[in-house]
Amino acid sequence: MKDDDPHKRLWFRDYISPGLTVSHSIRRVIYSGQSKFQSIEVIDTGSFGVCLVLDGKIQSSESDEFVYHEALVHPGMLTHPGPEKVFIAGGGEGATLREVLTHRSVKKVTMVDLDEEVVDVCRRFLPSFHQDSFADPRVELHFADARKHLEDSEDSFDVIVIDLPDPLDKGPARLLYTQEFYQTVKQRLEPDGIMSMQAEPATWNDLQNFTDIFSTLKTVFSIVRPYQTHIPSFLSLWGFICASESLDPANLAPEELNARISARVSRELKSYDGLTNEAMFAIPKHIRHQLEMAKKIVTDKEPLVAY
C-alpha cells in the first residue's frame, strides 16, 4: 500500500446519535489527557482542522467554531439595550468569552467553568479560539460549579450565556439543564435581562432534548425563543434558545440589528448579521410543530440525558 493510503491513517470516530457515527482522519494528536471530570483531547483532523474533543465528542473545530459562538452569544447580547455585566456558564475554549468581549458596552464578565484543566489545555493549544480573552481585565474567571456559583451569588447580570457540554448520564453538566437551574438563572438576571444557551441538536431525527429544554424554559420565562443554525462539524442543525421576561430577539428587524452590530461590536462578525438572525429564528414547520407539542419538564429528579 502507498504511504498515503487512508487505511494506514489514524481515525477519530465521533458518535453523533445511536444511528450515526462519523469518522475523521487524524493528522496528529496535539494533546490527550483526563481531568477529574472528563477526557480531554485536542486533535488535528483532516476534515475540520484542530478540534477540542471532550468525552469522545467534538465540542469545537477551528473551521467553524465562529458559526457556533456567534450564534450563541450575539442574539442575546444585541437584543439587550446595553449589556454591561455578563455571566458565562462553561465555555472552556474561551471563544464564547471572546465574542462577549467584542461588545463595547461590557464592563465585567464573570466566567465559571467547572474544569480548570479544560481551560488550561485550551489556553495552551487553542490560541485562535480564545485570542487572549482570558487576559482581558474585564474578566473574572472561577473554576467551580456554575449552578452553585449562581445560587450563592448576590450579583445580578444583564446577560447570562450558558455554554455547557452535553448532559451526559454521568457527566458534570446534567443538573444545569433543569427547571430548578433555570429558576436560579432568572433570579440572577436584571429585570430587563436575557439569557442565551446552546440547546442540543435541532435536526429532523434528533429533537427530543431541544424540545424538552424549550418546554422547561417556558415554565420559567415569559418569552422563550428557540432558533437553530447548521454547524458543519456537528453534522447537524444545532439548537439555541434565548429567554427573558421582557426582551424578544425574534422581533429585531435585520436593518436594526445591523445598525446595532455596527455601533456596538468592535470587530466584523464572520457569520452573524441581520439576515442571519432572521433565518435562524425562521424554524421550519415540522420542527415548530414538535416544539408546540412539547410538554416534558426537566427537573433535578428527572434530568435530561444526552446519548
VOPAGU-2260 file (C-alpha; in pm, 1 decimal, decimal comma):
REM VOPAGU-2260
SITE   aa  ch    i         X         Y         Z
SITE  MET   A    0       0,0       0,0       0,0
SITE  LYS   A    1     110,9     358,3     -61,8
SITE  ASP   A    2     230,1     575,3     229,4
SITE  ASP   A    3     -77,8     794,6     196,6
SITE  ASP   A    4    -315,8     502,8     191,5
SITE  PRO   A    5    -622,8     602,6     402,5
SITE  HIS   A    6    -625,1     262,2     572,5
SITE  LYS   A    7    -295,7     348,6     742,3
SITE  ARG   A    8    -423,4     670,3     895,2
SITE  LEU   A    9    -542,8     725,0    1249,4
SITE  TRP   A   10    -916,8     787,7    1271,3
SITE  PHE   A   11   -1137,2     954,3    1530,7
SITE  ARG   A   12   -1496,3     831,6    1545,8
SITE  ASP   A   13   -1740,2    1097,1    1660,1
SITE  TYR   A   14   -2061,1     948,2    1799,3
SITE  ILE   A   15   -2341,4    1169,1    1668,2
SITE  SER   A   16   -2650,2     965,1    1762,1
SITE  PRO   A   17   -2747,5     599,3    1816,7
SITE  GLY   A   18   -2774,3     560,8    1439,7
SITE  LEU   A   19   -2481,1     769,6    1322,0
SITE  THR   A   20   -2106,7     776,5    1385,9
SITE  VAL   A   21   -1872,6     988,9    1173,9
SITE  SER   A   22   -1504,5     911,0    1117,5
SITE  HIS   A   23   -1247,3    1189,9    1090,2
SITE  SER   A   24    -888,8    1128,9     983,2
SITE  ILE   A   25    -631,6    1246,3    1238,3
SITE  ARG   A   26    -324,8    1432,0    1116,3
SITE  ARG   A   27    -182,5    1443,5    1468,6
SITE  VAL   A   28    -285,1    1423,1    1833,3
SITE  ILE   A   29    -189,8    1755,3    1989,9
SITE  TYR   A   30    -298,8    1670,0    2343,8
SITE  SER   A   31    -465,5    1378,6    2519,3
SITE  GLY   A   32    -544,1    1360,6    2889,6
SITE  GLN   A   33    -800,4    1303,7    3160,4
SITE  SER   A   34    -925,8    1560,8    3410,3
SITE  LYS   A   35   -1122,8    1489,8    3727,0
SITE  PHE   A   36   -1440,9    1525,6    3523,7
SITE  GLN   A   37   -1384,6    1418,4    3162,8
SITE  SER   A   38   -1141,1    1309,6    2895,8
SITE  ILE   A   39    -977,6    1594,5    2702,3
SITE  GLU   A   40    -827,4    1572,9    2354,8
SITE  VAL   A   41    -705,5    1827,4    2105,1
SITE  ILE   A   42    -665,8    1669,2    1762,1
SITE  ASP   A   43    -580,6    1799,6    1417,7
SITE  THR   A   44    -829,3    1640,7    1179,2
SITE  GLY   A   45    -833,1    1616,2     802,5
SITE  SER   A   46   -1196,7    1722,8     799,0
SITE  PHE   A   47   -1229,3    2029,2    1025,4
SITE  GLY   A   48    -877,6    2113,6    1137,8
SITE  VAL   A   49    -792,5    2139,3    1507,8
SITE  CYS   A   50   -1078,4    2019,3    1728,6
SITE  LEU   A   51   -1147,2    2013,2    2100,4
SITE  VAL   A   52   -1290,3    1675,2    2199,5
SITE  LEU   A   53   -1444,9    1613,6    2543,5
SITE  ASP   A   54   -1557,1    1266,5    2647,9
SITE  GLY   A   55   -1518,4    1149,3    2290,9
SITE  LYS   A   56   -1737,2    1418,8    2130,5
SITE  ILE   A   57   -1625,7    1715,4    1921,1
SITE  GLN   A   58   -1703,5    2039,3    2105,2
SITE  SER   A   59   -1546,2    2291,5    1865,9
SITE  SER   A   60   -1345,4    2291,6    1545,0
SITE  GLU   A   61   -1122,4    2566,4    1412,7
SITE  SER   A   62   -1301,6    2562,5    1077,7
SITE  ASP   A   63   -1649,0    2652,4    1204,9
SITE  GLU   A   64   -1638,2    2743,9    1575,4
SITE  PHE   A   65   -1719,6    3105,0    1481,5
SITE  VAL   A   66   -2060,0    2994,4    1348,7
SITE  TYR   A   67   -2149,7    2832,0    1680,4
SITE  HIS   A   68   -2011,3    3101,1    1909,0
SITE  GLU   A   69   -2153,4    3396,1    1717,0
SITE  ALA   A   70   -2494,9    3227,2    1712,4
SITE  LEU   A   71   -2477,1    3155,7    2084,7
SITE  VAL   A   72   -2365,3    3499,4    2201,3
SITE  HIS   A   73   -2484,7    3778,9    1975,8
SITE  PRO   A   74   -2864,9    3736,7    1954,6
SITE  GLY   A   75   -2898,9    3785,6    2329,5
SITE  MET   A   76   -2626,3    4047,2    2362,8
SITE  LEU   A   77   -2763,7    4260,1    2079,2
SITE  THR   A   78   -3125,1    4229,1    2192,7
SITE  HIS   A   79   -3026,5    4383,1    2526,1
SITE  PRO   A   80   -3011,1    4764,9    2504,1
SITE  GLY   A   81   -2659,3    4786,4    2653,1
SITE  PRO   A   82   -2516,6    4486,4    2838,5
SITE  GLU   A   83   -2252,0    4575,4    3096,6
SITE  LYS   A   84   -2248,1    4272,1    3328,3
SITE  VAL   A   85   -2234,6    3926,2    3169,9
SITE  PHE   A   86   -2215,5    3576,4    3318,9
SITE  ILE   A   87   -2085,4    3278,7    3121,1
SITE  ALA   A   88   -2150,9    2923,5    3239,3
SITE  GLY   A   89   -1897,1    2688,7    3082,0
SITE  GLY   A   90   -1724,7    2798,8    2763,8
SITE  GLY   A   91   -1384,9    2648,2    2840,6
SITE  GLU   A   92   -1234,9    2721,9    2496,6
SITE  GLY   A   93   -1263,9    3094,7    2563,7
SITE  ALA   A   94   -1441,1    3154,6    2232,5
SITE  THR   A   95   -1771,9    3244,7    2398,8
SITE  LEU   A   96   -1578,2    3486,6    2616,3
SITE  ARG   A   97   -1408,1    3624,6    2304,9
SITE  GLU   A   98   -1744,7    3705,2    2144,6
SITE  VAL   A   99   -1888,0    3865,1    2460,0
SITE  LEU   A  100   -1583,4    4089,8    2490,9
SITE  THR   A  101   -1635,3    4230,9    2140,4
SITE  HIS   A  102   -1926,4    4432,6    2283,2
SITE  ARG   A  103   -1804,3    4780,7    2372,9
SITE  SER   A  104   -2063,5    4822,7    2650,0
SITE  VAL   A  105   -1933,2    4526,3    2853,0
SITE  LYS   A  106   -1764,3    4626,4    3178,0
SITE  LYS   A  107   -1739,0    4290,7    3356,6
SITE  VAL   A  108   -1763,9    3926,0    3255,7
SITE  THR   A  109   -1788,1    3652,6    3518,1
SITE  MET   A  110   -1698,9    3317,1    3364,9
SITE  VAL   A  111   -1746,5    2998,2    3566,1
SITE  ASP   A  112   -1620,1    2666,1    3431,3
SITE  LEU   A  113   -1605,3    2350,0    3638,9
SITE  ASP   A  114   -1296,0    2203,2    3476,1
SITE  GLU   A  115    -977,3    2405,8    3521,3
SITE  GLU   A  116    -780,3    2152,4    3317,4
SITE  VAL   A  117   -1000,0    2210,1    3010,8
SITE  VAL   A  118    -937,0    2583,9    3032,1
SITE  ASP   A  119    -562,2    2529,8    3078,8
SITE  VAL   A  120    -546,3    2297,8    2777,5
SITE  CYS   A  121    -741,9    2542,8    2564,6
SITE  ARG   A  122    -521,3    2831,2    2675,5
SITE  ARG   A  123    -214,3    2637,4    2563,7
SITE  PHE   A  124    -331,0    2468,2    2247,4
SITE  LEU   A  125    -624,9    2670,4    2109,8
SITE  PRO   A  126    -499,4    3031,3    2093,0
SITE  SER   A  127    -701,3    3106,4    1778,9
SITE  PHE   A  128   -1016,6    3021,2    1974,1
SITE  HIS   A  129    -973,1    3241,9    2281,6
SITE  GLN   A  130    -747,2    3508,2    2125,7
SITE  ASP   A  131    -611,7    3602,8    2470,6
SITE  SER   A  132    -959,8    3674,9    2605,5
SITE  PHE   A  133    -871,4    3524,9    2944,3
SITE  ALA   A  134    -619,7    3805,8    2996,0
SITE  ASP   A  135    -875,5    4083,0    2945,1
SITE  PRO   A  136    -901,1    4292,8    3266,6
SITE  ARG   A  137   -1280,1    4284,9    3246,0
SITE  VAL   A  138   -1280,1    3907,3    3304,4
SITE  GLU   A  139   -1329,4    3735,5    3639,9
SITE  LEU   A  140   -1264,2    3362,3    3599,6
SITE  HIS   A  141   -1379,6    3099,4    3850,3
SITE  PHE   A  142   -1333,3    2723,2    3849,5
SITE  ALA   A  143   -1647,5    2595,0    4016,4
SITE  ASP   A  144   -1993,0    2457,3    3953,4
SITE  ALA   A  145   -2181,3    2731,1    3766,3
SITE  ARG   A  146   -2511,2    2642,1    3929,2
SITE  LYS   A  147   -2373,4    2662,3    4282,2
SITE  HIS   A  148   -2192,4    2984,8    4196,8
SITE  LEU   A  149   -2516,7    3146,7    4082,0
SITE  GLU   A  150   -2708,8    3011,0    4380,6
SITE  ASP   A  151   -2453,4    3157,8    4621,2
SITE  SER   A  152   -2404,7    3485,2    4435,8
SITE  GLU   A  153   -2570,9    3815,4    4517,5
SITE  ASP   A  154   -2469,3    3965,5    4182,9
SITE  SER   A  155   -2714,1    4028,8    3901,1
SITE  PHE   A  156   -2639,1    4025,6    3530,3
SITE  ASP   A  157   -2768,6    4182,6    3211,3
SITE  VAL   A  158   -2694,5    3872,2    3005,7
SITE  ILE   A  159   -2627,8    3511,8    3104,7
SITE  VAL   A  160   -2476,6    3284,1    2839,7
SITE  ILE   A  161   -2492,0    2909,6    2902,1
SITE  ASP   A  162   -2233,0    2717,9    2701,5
SITE  LEU   A  163   -2222,8    2376,3    2862,4
SITE  PRO   A  164   -2128,2    2031,1    2732,7
SITE  ASP   A  165   -2396,7    1773,6    2661,8
SITE  PRO   A  166   -2589,0    1646,6    2967,1
SITE  LEU   A  167   -2434,9    1300,8    2965,2
SITE  ASP   A  168   -2574,3    1047,7    3210,9
SITE  LYS   A  169   -2273,1    1069,5    3443,1
SITE  GLY   A  170   -2139,2    1398,9    3312,6
SITE  PRO   A  171   -2080,4    1719,6    3512,2
SITE  ALA   A  172   -2347,5    1925,2    3331,3
SITE  ARG   A  173   -2650,4    1704,7    3395,3
SITE  LEU   A  174   -2814,8    1931,1    3657,3
SITE  LEU   A  175   -2760,3    2251,4    3459,7
SITE  TYR   A  176   -3045,0    2176,2    3219,6
SITE  THR   A  177   -3324,0    2161,4    3475,5
SITE  GLN   A  178   -3616,8    2379,6    3575,0
SITE  GLU   A  179   -3451,8    2446,9    3910,5
SITE  PHE   A  180   -3135,8    2574,1    3743,5
SITE  TYR   A  181   -3328,0    2799,3    3504,6
SITE  GLN   A  182   -3515,7    2946,3    3801,5
SITE  THR   A  183   -3179,4    3036,7    3954,4
SITE  VAL   A  184   -3070,7    3192,4    3623,7
SITE  LYS   A  185   -3385,6    3404,7    3619,1
SITE  GLN   A  186   -3322,8    3522,7    3976,1
SITE  ARG   A  187   -2970,8    3635,4    3883,4
SITE  LEU   A  188   -3084,7    3834,1    3578,0
SITE  GLU   A  189   -3167,8    4202,9    3590,9
SITE  PRO   A  190   -3538,8    4277,2    3522,8
SITE  ASP   A  191   -3454,5    4363,1    3161,3
SITE  GLY   A  192   -3200,7    4080,5    3132,3
SITE  ILE   A  193   -3180,5    3794,6    2885,1
SITE  MET   A  194   -3021,5    3450,5    2878,4
SITE  SER   A  195   -2898,7    3251,8    2579,6
SITE  MET   A  196   -2790,1    2890,5    2567,7
SITE  GLN   A  197   -2686,0    2605,5    2346,1
SITE  ALA   A  198   -2981,8    2369,5    2344,7
SITE  GLU   A  199   -2863,8    2046,7    2181,4
SITE  PRO   A  200   -2933,0    1911,0    1829,0
SITE  ALA   A  201   -3226,7    2053,6    1635,3
SITE  THR   A  202   -3234,4    1825,1    1336,7
SITE  TRP   A  203   -3528,5    1630,2    1199,9
SITE  ASN   A  204   -3440,7    1298,2    1366,1
SITE  ASP   A  205   -3290,2    1428,4    1690,8
SITE  LEU   A  206   -3518,2    1686,3    1851,4
SITE  GLN   A  207   -3605,1    1543,5    2190,9
SITE  ASN   A  208   -3357,2    1732,3    2405,8
SITE  PHE   A  209   -3413,3    2057,9    2215,1
SITE  THR   A  210   -3789,9    2040,1    2264,4
SITE  ASP   A  211   -3756,3    1932,2    2631,0
SITE  ILE   A  212   -3530,7    2230,2    2707,9
SITE  PHE   A  213   -3776,9    2460,2    2532,1
SITE  SER   A  214   -4081,5    2331,1    2721,8
SITE  THR   A  215   -3890,8    2354,5    3052,1
SITE  LEU   A  216   -3781,2    2714,4    2991,6
SITE  LYS   A  217   -4141,4    2809,9    2911,6
SITE  THR   A  218   -4236,1    2725,9    3271,7
SITE  VAL   A  219   -3979,6    2981,9    3396,9
SITE  PHE   A  220   -3966,3    3270,5    3146,0
SITE  SER   A  221   -4238,8    3474,2    2975,2
SITE  ILE   A  222   -4051,8    3498,3    2644,6
SITE  VAL   A  223   -3874,8    3187,6    2512,2
SITE  ARG   A  224   -3738,1    3197,8    2156,7
SITE  PRO   A  225   -3577,8    2887,7    2002,1
SITE  TYR   A  226   -3352,4    2916,2    1699,3
SITE  GLN   A  227   -3113,2    2698,8    1502,3
SITE  THR   A  228   -2818,0    2707,7    1268,5
SITE  HIS   A  229   -2610,1    2448,0    1088,1
SITE  ILE   A  230   -2277,3    2358,1    1249,2
SITE  PRO   A  231   -2081,6    2155,5     989,4
SITE  SER   A  232   -1852,4    1979,7    1239,6
SITE  PHE   A  233   -2156,8    1865,9    1439,4
SITE  LEU   A  234   -2311,9    1721,1    1121,6
SITE  SER   A  235   -2636,1    1878,1    1236,8
SITE  LEU   A  236   -2860,9    2173,9    1274,6
SITE  TRP   A  237   -2791,4    2290,7    1628,2
SITE  GLY   A  238   -3044,9    2438,9    1866,6
SITE  PHE   A  239   -3013,5    2755,2    2071,9
SITE  ILE   A  240   -3265,7    2936,7    2290,8
SITE  CYS   A  241   -3297,9    3290,1    2427,6
SITE  ALA   A  242   -3525,9    3353,2    2725,0
SITE  SER   A  243   -3629,7    3673,4    2901,6
SITE  GLU   A  244   -3912,2    3846,0    3084,5
SITE  SER   A  245   -3908,1    4149,0    2853,5
SITE  LEU   A  246   -3673,0    4113,4    2554,1
SITE  ASP   A  247   -3751,4    3932,9    2227,8
SITE  PRO   A  248   -3466,7    3872,2    1979,8
SITE  ALA   A  249   -3710,3    3746,5    1716,4
SITE  ASN   A  250   -3861,8    4096,0    1688,2
SITE  LEU   A  251   -3544,1    4270,9    1572,1
SITE  ALA   A  252   -3558,9    4376,8    1206,1
SITE  PRO   A  253   -3243,3    4297,9    1003,3
SITE  GLU   A  254   -3172,1    4668,1     946,3
SITE  GLU   A  255   -3195,0    4747,8    1318,3
SITE  LEU   A  256   -2973,7    4453,4    1409,1
SITE  ASN   A  257   -2710,8    4553,3    1153,5
SITE  ALA   A  258   -2712,0    4906,1    1295,4
SITE  ARG   A  259   -2658,6    4767,8    1647,6
SITE  ILE   A  260   -2371,8    4547,7    1529,8
SITE  SER   A  261   -2205,9    4844,1    1362,0
SITE  ALA   A  262   -2243,7    5066,1    1667,9
SITE  ARG   A  263   -2173,8    4816,8    1944,1
SITE  VAL   A  264   -1943,2    4534,9    1822,6
SITE  SER   A  265   -1572,4    4609,0    1798,4
SITE  ARG   A  266   -1490,3    4386,4    1502,1
SITE  GLU   A  267   -1657,8    4247,6    1192,2
SITE  LEU   A  268   -1850,7    3926,5    1255,9
SITE  LYS   A  269   -1793,0    3634,6    1020,3
SITE  SER   A  270   -2132,4    3464,9    1023,3
SITE  TYR   A  271   -2392,7    3663,6    1212,7
SITE  ASP   A  272   -2584,7    3967,4    1087,9
SITE  GLY   A  273   -2943,3    4083,3    1046,4
SITE  LEU   A  274   -3033,1    3836,7     771,4
SITE  THR   A  275   -2862,6    3550,3     956,5
SITE  ASN   A  276   -3066,8    3632,5    1267,2
SITE  GLU   A  277   -3388,9    3635,7    1064,8
SITE  ALA   A  278   -3304,6    3297,4     913,4
SITE  MET   A  279   -3208,5    3138,3    1247,1
SITE  PHE   A  280   -3543,3    3223,6    1405,4
SITE  ALA   A  281   -3739,2    3107,3    1097,2
SITE  ILE   A  282   -3774,6    2750,0    1220,9
SITE  PRO   A  283   -3925,4    2500,5     971,7
SITE  LYS   A  284   -4286,8    2395,6    1018,4
SITE  HIS   A  285   -4216,9    2035,1    1122,9
SITE  ILE   A  286   -3979,6    2148,6    1399,3
SITE  ARG   A  287   -4219,9    2422,8    1511,6
SITE  HIS   A  288   -4485,7    2153,8    1542,1
SITE  GLN   A  289   -4262,5    1944,3    1770,4
SITE  LEU   A  290   -4185,9    2249,9    1983,4
SITE  GLU   A  291   -4555,6    2332,5    2013,8
SITE  MET   A  292   -4631,6    1973,3    2118,7
SITE  ALA   A  293   -4351,1    1953,8    2376,0
SITE  LYS   A  294   -4476,7    1905,9    2732,3
SITE  LYS   A  295   -4193,6    1746,5    2930,3
SITE  ILE   A  296   -4048,6    1944,2    3221,7
SITE  VAL   A  297   -3686,3    1861,9    3300,4
SITE  THR   A  298   -3620,9    1862,7    3675,9
SITE  ASP   A  299   -3345,6    1765,3    3917,4
SITE  LYS   A  300   -3533,0    1441,6    3985,2
SITE  GLU   A  301   -3579,0    1369,3    3614,5
SITE  PRO   A  302   -3282,7    1534,0    3438,3
SITE  LEU   A  303   -3210,0    1549,1    3069,1
SITE  VAL   A  304   -2975,7    1281,5    2934,3
SITE  ALA   A  305   -2792,4    1302,2    2602,6
SITE  TYR   A  306   -2694,5     971,1    2441,5
